[in-house]
Amino acid sequence: MIVCAPLLLLLLLLLLLLLLLLHDERIEQFGGTGHRRRVTGAARGRCRCRRIQQILARARRRLYLTLDALDQFTKLRTQMMMVMMMVMMVMELMKMLMLLKVLLLLLLLLMLVEQRLLLRLRVRPTRWRPCCTA
């Protein structure tokens, strides 16, 4: 769609140019519009040539504007993709941190269970005595 837009614009401008040329021919065929003065053939050719140059210059400006807009859209799309990549990296980091938190909680739970079992067994440290008395 983006590639077709400048081509469609160029096609429309060429159609407009053709319509203007046909309109000019119809005015000459029916003797002019009444408010234009009669011009010789060479002057008429220069007038038509100038009009064509103006139309082409306008089309060129519009095409440049279209290309600028397309370039800005491409830059914006690239920036948005970079932002999305950064968001995805942050989300992955958050997942990893959540997994680390869960693992730490499991380790803490295991330590609490172990302490409960030790308290339930009531293992008391015995006093150290030498095996042989001197």
C-alpha distance (Angstrom), angle and dihedral (degrees) to the residues before:
residue distance angle dihedral
M1 . . .
I2 3.81 . .
V3 3.80 91.5 .
C4 3.81 92.1 48.8
A5 3.83 95.6 52.0
P6 3.84 97.4 74.9
L7 3.80 90.9 43.5
L8 3.81 91.1 51.4
L9 3.80 89.7 47.8
L10 3.79 90.9 51.7
L11 3.81 91.0 47.5
L12 3.81 91.0 50.9
L13 3.80 91.1 49.0
L14 3.80 91.3 51.3
L15 3.81 89.5 49.5
L16 3.82 89.3 50.6
L17 3.80 90.0 50.4
L18 3.80 90.6 51.4
L19 3.81 91.5 49.1
L20 3.80 91.3 50.1
L21 3.80 91.0 50.6
L22 3.81 91.3 48.9
H23 3.81 90.5 46.9
D24 3.80 90.0 51.7
E25 3.81 90.1 50.0
R26 3.83 91.2 50.7
I27 3.82 91.2 51.4
E28 3.79 90.3 51.5
Q29 3.81 91.5 45.5
F30 3.80 94.1 54.4
G31 3.79 94.9 43.3
G32 3.78 100.6 -95.8
T33 3.79 131.4 -73.1
G34 3.80 94.9 -73.8
H35 3.78 97.7 -111.4
R36 3.78 96.6 69.4
R37 3.76 120.5 85.7
R38 3.75 120.5 -126.7
V39 3.77 114.1 -94.8
T40 3.75 130.6 -168.0
G41 3.80 122.0 -108.8
A42 3.82 94.7 -100.8
A43 3.80 92.7 50.7
R44 3.79 90.4 46.7
G45 3.82 89.3 53.7
R46 3.81 91.2 50.1
C47 3.81 90.8 49.0
R48 3.79 91.4 50.8
C49 3.80 90.9 45.2
R50 3.82 91.0 51.1
R51 3.81 90.7 48.7
I52 3.80 90.8 50.3
Q53 3.79 90.3 49.3
Q54 3.81 90.4 50.7
I55 3.80 91.4 49.6
L56 3.78 91.4 48.0
A57 3.81 91.5 48.0
R58 3.82 90.0 50.6
A59 3.81 90.3 48.2
R60 3.80 90.1 48.7
R61 3.82 91.0 51.5
R62 3.80 91.0 48.7
L63 3.78 91.0 48.0
Y64 3.81 90.6 50.6
L65 3.81 89.9 49.4
T66 3.80 89.4 49.9
L67 3.80 91.3 49.4
D68 3.82 90.8 48.3
A69 3.80 90.5 50.6
L70 3.80 90.0 48.0
D71 3.80 90.6 49.8
Q72 3.80 92.0 49.7
F73 3.81 90.1 47.8
T74 3.81 89.9 51.9
K75 3.81 91.1 49.7
L76 3.80 90.7 48.0
R77 3.80 91.1 48.9
T78 3.80 90.5 50.4
Q79 3.81 91.1 49.9
M80 3.80 91.0 48.1
M81 3.80 90.6 50.8
M82 3.81 90.0 50.7
V83 3.82 90.2 50.3
M84 3.80 90.5 48.5
M85 3.80 90.6 50.4
M86 3.80 90.3 51.0
V87 3.82 90.8 48.6
M88 3.80 90.3 50.0
M89 3.81 90.6 49.6
V90 3.81 90.8 50.3
M91 3.80 90.1 48.7
E92 3.80 90.9 50.9
L93 3.81 89.4 48.7
M94 3.80 90.0 50.3
K95 3.81 89.7 50.8
M96 3.77 90.6 50.9
L97 3.81 91.3 48.3
M98 3.80 90.4 48.8
L99 3.80 89.8 51.2
L100 3.80 90.1 48.8
K101 3.79 90.0 49.9
V102 3.81 91.1 51.0
L103 3.79 90.9 49.4
L104 3.80 91.2 49.9
L105 3.80 90.6 49.5
L106 3.80 90.3 50.5
L107 3.79 90.1 50.2
L108 3.80 90.4 50.0
L109 3.80 90.5 48.9
L110 3.79 90.4 50.0
M111 3.80 90.6 51.0
L112 3.81 90.8 50.3
V113 3.80 91.7 49.4
E114 3.78 90.3 49.1
Q115 3.82 91.3 50.4
R116 3.84 90.4 48.8
L117 3.79 91.0 51.3
L118 3.78 91.2 49.3
L119 3.79 91.0 49.9
R120 3.79 90.8 47.8
L121 3.79 91.5 53.1
R122 3.78 88.1 48.2
V123 3.73 93.8 -146.0
R124 3.76 106.4 -175.9
P125 3.74 122.1 -167.0
T126 3.81 112.2 -111.0
R127 3.72 123.3 -135.1
W128 3.75 113.3 -102.5
R129 3.77 115.5 -114.8
P130 3.72 127.2 179.4
C131 3.76 113.2 -112.5
C132 3.77 94.1 -134.8
T133 3.76 124.9 42.0
A134 3.70 115.7 -148.1
